[in-house]
Each structure stands twice: as C-alpha cells, then as structure tokens.
Amino acid sequence: MTLKQILLFCFSIAGILAVNTSCAYIASQQANNTEIIDHHTSQNALDWAGIYAGTLPCADCAGIATTVILQYDNTFELQMIYEGKSTHPFVDRGQIEWDKAGRTIRLIGLNTVPMQFQVGENILFLLDQEGQRIHGALAPYYLLPKIK
C-alpha cells in the first residue's frame, strides 16, 4: 500500500467514526427528550424601555387614552384619560415587576386596578385579571404600540 492509500484509509475510518458518534449523540438526546432551552426573554432580549400609547376599551366612556412609560430602572409612569369624561390624565407611578419567565410585567403601586402586560417587540399586550392574553374580536383593542 502506498502512503496515499494509507492516509485515505485512515481519513475514511475517522470520518465514519465521527458520523457514527454524532448520530449516536443525537439519538440519545432524542431518547431522553432533551430540550434545547432558549434563554432569550422579553426582559433581556428586547429594547422594551420606552413610551407605549393607544386607546383601550372602556365600559362607560368612549375609550381610555393610555400612555405607559417604561424605564430600564424598572419604574413606570401610567397616564390615562377617560375620553368624554375628563381631559386631565390620571397619573400613576411605581415599579415594574417581571414574571419568572421574563415575558410579562406587572405595574406595582397603581391607585387603580392592577395591570399586567405581555412585552412584545415594540408592543405591550394588556392581560386579563388572570394574566392571560385577551382573545376574540376585541383583542386588537388591548394593544399599546411603542411610539418612542
């Protein structure tokens, strides 16, 4: 055998062993139902601080013009104007509390009803009292897009 044939044989064996080992590892991961965990969350992967504004539905007025200002120091300012009832905003300030998954925030220190939002890419989704996204025909009205 020539040196070229010996090297070709060695590289072939090494390639077969590498593919075999790789396939065995993938099969063992699948057998163990091992899941790859993505550690990116709204809290650490999005540029979530800023000003969000929109008009939320209101049971006894034309709508609630709502502005939420979120700061990276985990503070907020909430301004709400009840359209058709008042021209002066109700203003609340307090702390932001993130959930364990880093996806939703709760506004702490409100003088009104507690509010929770799911933080998305340049948008806040107002959550219901159980912390769930609002679905159905009115769902598009419970969004506050980021304006700045």
Salt bridges, closest charged atoms under 4 A:
ASP38 OD1 - HIS40 ND1 2.64
ASP47 OD2 - LYS146 NZ 3.78
ASP60 OD2 - LYS85 NZ 2.92
GLU77 OE1 - ARG93 NE 3.02
GLU97 OE1 - ARG106 NH2 2.57
